[in-house]
Amino acid sequence: MSTFGHLFRVTTYGESHCASVGAIVDGCPPGLTLEPSDIQAQLNRRRPGQSNLTTPRDEKDLVHLQSGIEYGVTLGTPISLLVKNEDQRPHDYSETDLYPRPSHADYTYLEKYGIKASSGGGRSSARETIGRVAAGAIAEKYLKLAYGIEVVAFVSSVGKIHLPSTVVSPSSNDADTDDAQDAISEDFRQLLATVTREQVDSHPIRCPHPETAELMTQRIVRAKEAMDSIGGTITCVIRNVPSGLGEPVFDKFEATLGHAMLSIPATKAFEIGSGFKGTEVPGSKHNDPFVKRDDGRLGTKSNWSGGVQGGITNGEDIYFRIGFKSPATISQAQDTAQYDGTPGSLAARGRHDPCVVPRAVPIVEAMACIVIMDQLLIQNSRKTAASLLPPVTTLPSTMVLPKKA
Ligand SMILES: Cc1cc2nc3c(=O)[nH]c(=O)nc-3n(C[C@H](O)[C@H](O)[C@H](O)COP(=O)(O)O)c2cc1C
């Protein structure tokens, strides 16, 4: 469906070439000061035409706040966010009357609905993500003001160009021995703890490691010159998240986060914490021992768990990685078949991203903010409901609770 969330509910609408795209956000707390500029900043980071590494489709993507706000303050009622589609060129897609584009959503939408938008990707287009980014910016403002929560995503690979192994993981992990070192290096933990949006945006590729960013750029330019495309990964860190978020068992925090991330167009993979690399490290090295922090709180010495245990946040940084495929639309001719099965060759026209990851960074951040916002409202409602009961002064003698730090 087109709605995500329980108490912070985001419904997006719109197709690639209709009049407008946007979202209705229901459940935003009243009293939040909100200006269009709070939302526009992230929309500008998502918009096309930012560099020669992205599609040249020229959209201003200016947000119009239609409801739910008066004098710059949220009313607690549904907030409607509208962005006009201005630079449509439906004729770029006329061949797609005959051909379902390989690895696009044309064939499956037609199979499902028996009808489909006549041009562009319709609902499956990345234009849909505008509503998510706008809604995520609202959640982000609340999270920052109320909890000091920070969400920063960055490009961690393009094709086979990754952040160097010294930054991500020590090379000795190549050996399958029990004394393998940590799969995540101290340098990478440091990067996750400190990386800022300014650092990420200092290069159009949005990788905070300048030398790697240059190599990634060359890789995308190579794909573009070959009339081809290339994929990549985005890593995201969420800092200052309170413990206790996540709803076992089916709505575990990482399950909901994975759901949110894998709903972004072109995503193919999701991992949290040590992810697939964690499978190569013995339990004795993979466990996160507890330590008493300077502020008296219990924390963990390492953070292989990625800030989530038993589907519930533990107060450590949450970090995860998402894999994006190489965009389906390429200008070189591909052998394929028409809807009626006639073999043929299709070379895409139109304006396309040779690699989606630089533009997907704010989309990942937005979906992360929407997940946290929803989970926070759920946990706060549970705590509020419990706090309204008369206090339990004596527990049954057999029920012993551990004393907390
Ligand atoms: C920011 C962003 C930009 C995208 N731009 C393109 C593009 O220019 N060309 C393309 O073929 N796919 C692009 N995509 C991906 C398609 O929307 C997506 O692959 C397609 O709808 C099929 O859906 P699926 O890959 O999720 O199965 C983009 C995705 C994102 C997140």
The ligand as an SDF file (V2000), in Angstrom:
LIG
                    3D

 31 33  0  0  0  0  0  0  0  0999 V2000
   16.9260    8.4980   -6.5180 C   0  0  0  0  0  0  0  0  0  0  0  0
   16.5810    7.4340   -7.5010 C   0  0  0  0  0  0  0  0  0  0  0  0
   16.7060    7.7020   -8.8720 C   0  0  0  0  0  0  0  0  0  0  0  0
   16.4000    6.7210   -9.8060 C   0  0  0  0  0  0  0  0  0  0  0  0
   16.5920    7.0060  -11.1460 N   0  0  0  0  0  0  0  0  0  0  0  0
   16.4370    6.0160  -12.0470 C   0  0  0  0  0  0  0  0  0  0  0  0
   16.7330    6.2460  -13.4340 C   0  0  0  0  0  0  0  0  0  0  0  0
   17.1040    7.3340  -13.8410 O   0  0  0  0  0  0  0  0  0  0  0  0
   16.5720    5.2010  -14.2850 N   0  0  0  0  0  0  0  0  0  0  0  0
   16.1570    3.9650  -13.8670 C   0  0  0  0  0  0  0  0  0  0  0  0
   16.0520    3.0550  -14.6740 O   0  0  0  0  0  0  0  0  0  0  0  0
   15.8630    3.7360  -12.5790 N   0  0  0  0  0  0  0  0  0  0  0  0
   15.9940    4.7140  -11.6680 C   0  0  0  0  0  0  0  0  0  0  0  0
   15.6860    4.4550  -10.3540 N   0  0  0  0  0  0  0  0  0  0  0  0
   15.1910    3.1260   -9.9680 C   0  0  0  0  0  0  0  0  0  0  0  0
   13.8080    2.8050  -10.4870 C   0  0  0  0  0  0  0  0  0  0  0  0
   12.8420    3.6890   -9.9700 O   0  0  0  0  0  0  0  0  0  0  0  0
   13.4620    1.3590  -10.1250 C   0  0  0  0  0  0  0  0  0  0  0  0
   14.5600    0.5290  -10.3440 O   0  0  0  0  0  0  0  0  0  0  0  0
   12.3260    0.8140  -10.9400 C   0  0  0  0  0  0  0  0  0  0  0  0
   11.1570    1.5320  -10.6540 O   0  0  0  0  0  0  0  0  0  0  0  0
   12.0570   -0.6720  -10.6830 C   0  0  0  0  0  0  0  0  0  0  0  0
   11.8320   -0.9250   -9.3320 O   0  0  0  0  0  0  0  0  0  0  0  0
   12.7840   -1.8690   -8.4670 P   0  0  0  0  0  0  0  0  0  0  0  0
   14.1890   -1.6220   -8.9120 O   0  0  0  0  0  0  0  0  0  0  0  0
   12.5530   -1.4080   -7.0570 O   0  0  0  0  0  0  0  0  0  0  0  0
   12.3760   -3.2790   -8.7240 O   0  0  0  0  0  0  0  0  0  0  0  0
   15.9550    5.4450   -9.3870 C   0  0  0  0  0  0  0  0  0  0  0  0
   15.8170    5.1770   -8.0160 C   0  0  0  0  0  0  0  0  0  0  0  0
   16.1390    6.1520   -7.0850 C   0  0  0  0  0  0  0  0  0  0  0  0
   16.0190    5.8230   -5.6240 C   0  0  0  0  0  0  0  0  0  0  0  0
  1  2  1  0
  2  3  1  0
  2 30  2  0
  3  4  2  0
  4  5  1  0
  4 28  1  0
  5  6  2  0
  6  7  1  0
  6 13  1  0
  7  8  2  0
  7  9  1  0
  9 10  1  0
 10 11  2  0
 10 12  1  0
 12 13  2  0
 13 14  1  0
 14 15  1  0
 14 28  1  0
 15 16  1  0
 16 17  1  0
 16 18  1  0
 18 19  1  0
 18 20  1  0
 20 21  1  0
 20 22  1  0
 22 23  1  0
 23 24  1  0
 24 25  2  0
 24 26  1  0
 24 27  1  0
 28 29  2  0
 29 30  1  0
 30 31  1  0
M  END
$$$$
